[in-house]
Every structure is written in C-alpha cells, then in structure tokens.
C-alpha cells in the first residue's frame, strides 16, 4: 500500500488533536472530492514498518486524542489488509485513544453485509478497532459546509463501539 500524506497535530479530521493518515487508492471517484490526487493506488510513499512506527510515535503525547484514517479510501480491501497491523498495535499501545475512519463505503451495505463491496477477510477485525466511522460517498449535490466532520448530508458519523452504532452528529 502507498499513502498520500500524514498530518501531525491535525484538528480537522476528528475530535481533538490527532494524527491523520491519508492512504492512496480509491475506486469511488466522487465528483468534488477534496483529495483527487489520492485516487491513484500508486501515488505517494510506500507504507512500511517505519511508517507504522512513526505514526505510533506521533500518537504518544498525551495531547494527541487519536488516529484518523482518510484517503483515498482506507476501506478498499487492499488498504484494509495493509492498515490492520497498525490498528492492532495502536489499540494495544493506546487503549484510551480512539480511531476515526473516513470511508465512501456504507457501513451496513458495503462493510457488514457478507456480500458487501468492500468486505474481505480482515473487515471485521478492522472495524473492531475503529471507534468512529464516517461513511458514505461524498455527494457534491448534498454538500453542506456547516456539517461537522463530513462534507455532504448523506454521510454519517457513526459510533461503532455503542450499541446500534448511533450517529455522533
């Protein structure tokens, strides 16, 4: 897997101060996407063990609330497989911190459904690590700048660790 960018001390992609990883590769190709350059699976730098260690090290300070995954598309199966070791290590080292994941896939249809478009052998383990899932493709026609942590009204901010996965906002 490759990644497009890492933003340290990010305050735009989840609650609190976070480290945000922007992975490469996305098949959605949403009109009006803010990160079109990351659609290409071959864009950016190689995601290595050194990258994982740098991400974990950046999350150590007590003022860092958690890790955010964006793209590109973190839930593309090839990206899920590459990211899972990071998520497992993050949860082991920082059980009090949270993981946010932004995806154009829909939780019930594409991720939890056994026939879902993004479902693969690691999806359940991946989702088990995620605290907040922002789901749904960006829809330019439903764009609303006043929304918290999402770009269009069809997208949801789901609390995966709470029964029924209620929306946060």
N, C-alpha and C positions, 0 to 999 in steps of 0.2 A: 504494500500500500504506500501511497505517497500522501503528503499533506501540503496544503497551500500556505498555511500561516499558523503561528502561535501568538496569541496576545496575552501578555502577562499583565496582571493588575487590571483586568477588564471589568467594567461595571455595566456594560450594555447587554450582556447575554445571560442573565440570571440574577438572582438576588445576591447582593453583597459584592465584595471584590473576589474575582475568580481568575483562573487560568482558562483560556479558551483555545481549543484545538480545532482548526478548520481543515477537515480532511479533503482529499481530492477525489473526484468521481461522483457523477450524479446523472441518472437517466431521466429525471423529471423534466429538466429544461424549462422551468416555469418562466413565462413571459414576465419581464420586470424584475427578475432575480437580482439581488444585490451583489452576488458573487459568481457571476457567469464564468469567470476565468477558472474556477474550481470544478466545472463540469467535467473537464478532461481528467481521466484516471491517471494519466502520465504527467500531470502538471505538478510542479513543486519538488520538494525534497523527499528523500526516502525515509520512511517511518522505521526507525531502528531501535534497538535496545537502548542506545544512547539518548534517543528522543524520549523514550518512556522514562528514563531516569531523570532527564531534565524537567519533564512535566511533573513528576512526583516531587522533585526537589523544590520546584516553584510553588507547590501547594503546602509546603511545610510551615511557613509563617502563620501564626495564629490569626492574623487578619484576613487570610485567604479563606473564603467560605466554601469553595468547592471548585469543581472542574466542569466545564461546558464543552460539549461536542457539537460542532456545526459542520457545514460543508460549503460545497459539495454535499454529500449525503452519507452520514455516518451509518445509516441502516442498510446501505447496499450490502448484500451478503459478503462480498469480498472484504469490505471495510469492517463489518461486524467481527469477522474472524481475526483480523489484524488488531482490532481495538480491545477485544475481550481480555487479553493478558494485562493490559494497562488498567482496565476497570477492576479486575480482581485484585490486583496489587494495591490500587487506590483504596478500595474498600477495606482491605486488610490493614493498611497503614493509617488510614484516616476514617475510622468508622463514624466519627462525629460530623464529617463533612459530606456535602451532597454532590450528586452528579446530575446535570441537566443535559438532555439530548434533544436537538432540533432535527426533525425529520419531515420530509414531504409525504411519507407514508402515513396511513391511518392506522391507529392502534388496533382496533377491533378487526378490521378487514384485511390489512396487509401484514400485520405483525403477529397477532394472536391466533388468527384463523390458520388451521393446518394447511390450507391451500393458498395462503397469503403470498402476495408478490415478493415480499422481502424476507419471508420466513426461510430459515436454514437451520442447520443442526446446532447452532450456538445462540439462536434468538432468545430462547427462554433464559439462559444464563446471562446474556447481555442485559435483557430487560430487568432481570432480578437485581442488577447493580444500579439501574437508573432510578433516581428519585422523582425527577420531574421530566416529563416528555412533552415537548411542544410538537404537535402532529398536524398533518395536512399540508398539501401543496400550497405554496403562495399563489393567491389569485389576485392579479392586478385589478380586476373589476371590484373586488371586495377590500381593497387597500384602505387602511384607516390608521393614520399616524398617531392617533390617541391611544391605541391598544398597547398594553404592557407586554413586552417580550414576545410579540408576534406581529406580523405585518398585515394580515388580512383576517376578516371576521370569521371565515370558515375554519381558521386554525384554532386549536385548543391548547391550553396549558394544563396538563393532567398530572395529578399527584399519584404516581403509581404505587406508592407504599401505603396508601389509605384505601380502605375497603370501598369498592365501587369506582375507584380512580376518579374522584371528583375533580372538577376544574378548579384551578387556583385563582384565576381571574375571570 
